């Protein structure tokens, strides 16, 4: 097995996520009771097709005993590998590690997937209890001196065994993992590292739990329908239903999304309400009280910085980036610093246009951050004679999925889809599809989980319940998650265009996972550097606006009439609109992430100083704009607590490759099978089995070119 700290998810694009209202944000919890060795579904490999999880048999009571037994069984296997008398070889050490920990893998994958997708009080309690135990378990393996000696011996003699390139790379990656996890430290340093890792596991769990709880608790309560002027009837009804679910009959509740900006801001005519929503959103994690994340964040940053120095690095960013394609803080700083000035200049031009619109309407106020989305839609409508809400009747969710996302994949790769109703699901809205390869053979299973709920974290992401691996004979079981507001019973689910783009994006991750064709689980699918993982998913966004695809799914949900040609043209014409804002809010978050993680332990601000530090960092980077807050403020910036610490820059880094790849597709005829086959063969199928940039150059035939990105974002 790949030695990892179990998280069970792949993070991806987090979407637009307020007065305080108490809320019951958890599902009913199961009573915990003893579990025998025979009735725990995790104790045996799933008997379902493709090893699909037995969601119908899994209850909360199964997790803790499965975790405990899984760690114990795994440690027995690890000790047997480390203590064997035979000389170390690929098979008896590295491959043995790849095959170890099956039970722990099974329970971890399901548990951490559901802790994001459908959590409850009991799951959150178990998560808190298991975090330090799993951290200690990982350390017990990676700081095992005898085991490391075997890995080191194989590594030093790796070219003498006559191995294939993928096996040599596997040896090298295992050796790197051990070294970067402290295997070469002294005994005293190892003890301190264990303490650091344990403390961080608890703090990071607390931070992420606070984000989920507070985003539910801070939903905005509205007293009258009149205050919601500008929202659609369906959105207002959904707000009324949310209030009913919270026993607030007669009121309306607007729930929050993860990001600083909130979806209703583009439509609400009530400026006072817009301000209330926006300020509530920005206050998350820094209001005081039980969900305040400032001190937890400060402690995490200090511990990360201390760990980095213990490992011999200047700071956490330097430690983290060494293992990415960027490799150095200098490279990331230069890329972000180079993009910031043109992005801010573009944003200032957009702000001037918005202020002109405010003045023209007789508004006696200056543009504020809670006005941006609302007046952007007005300027868009004025400039292009286009209102984004005009699109929604043509963007029914199932049609987008099957006649858009699936259609593009079929045209490009020859794969086909069939919905299955015989698999158990963990929540009633989840759908399952079997995916067939171009020759008709079974390829994968795909789970679609698109609706928002209080038991689900914000954003959008992909995870693999079963990663592909020839070694284990596994075919992929992949899930996509979004947070689309569920309409009232009987009403169609009409998407925003942003939600359409997100659906294509997440399915790009799915393609990366489904097309994986590697020997070892370590390299499966999206197991690539963090600043490369978003690249294939961003490429897949291009098909959302590709004329052939757009015409196939953009049909009126009632009449079946295609979206009018002039509306299609306006969709395409507005692609560069508001890119100054989009780039600036993203860069502000990326620069904040780097500022927080390029500190020594002594430089890390205290909890009380986190927000002032944030303001100073944005100002120093030249991206401080009152009208454009960062996409995430540090106290609800879940990316940097999860797998993207010092890594939020990855989206723009990957977008360089994405934009260049889009140009390649255009140059070679677009949506053609030969193009899809080439992309699959040279890149999507290879996972992490080779160096990421070598894989890109094999596909593209050249080094990446940044110019297409600059053109796309209007930064040239």
Secondary structure, 3 states (H helix, E strand, C coil): CCCCCCCCCECCCCCECCCCCCCCCCECCCCCCCCCCCCCCCCCCCCCHHHCCCCCCCCCHHHHHHHHHHHHHHHHHHHHHHHCCCCCCHHHHHHHHHHCCHHHHHHHHHHHHHHHHCCEHHHHHHHHHHHHHHHHHHHHHHCCHHHHHHHHHHHHCHHHCCCCHHHHHHHHHHHHHHHHCCCCCCHHHHHHHHHHHHHHHHHHHHHHHHHHHHHHHCCEEECCHHHHCCCCHHHHHHHHHHHHHCCCCCCEEECCCECCCCHHHHCCCCHHHHHHHHHHHHHCCCCCCCCCCHHHHHHHHHHHHHHHHHCCCCCHHHHHHCCCCCCCHHHHHHHHHHHHHHHHHHHHHHHHHHHHHHHHCCCCCCCCHHHHHHHHHHHHHHHHCCCHHHCHHHCEHHHHHHHHHHHHHHHHHCCEEEEECCCCCCCCCCEEEEEECCCCCEEEEEEEEEECCCCCCCCCEEEEEECCECCCCECCEEEEEEEECCCCCCCCCECCHHHHHHHHHHHHHHHHHHCCCCCCHHHCCCCCCHHHHHHHHHHHHHHHCCHHHHHHHCECCCCCCECCHHHHHHHHHCCCCCHHHHHHHHHHHHHHHHHHHCCCHHHCCCHHHHHHHHHHHHHHCCCCECCECCCCCHHHCHHHHCCCCCCCCHHHHHHHHHHHHHHHHHHCCCCCHHHHHHHHHHCHHHCCCCCHHHHHHHHHCCCCCCHHHHHHCCCC
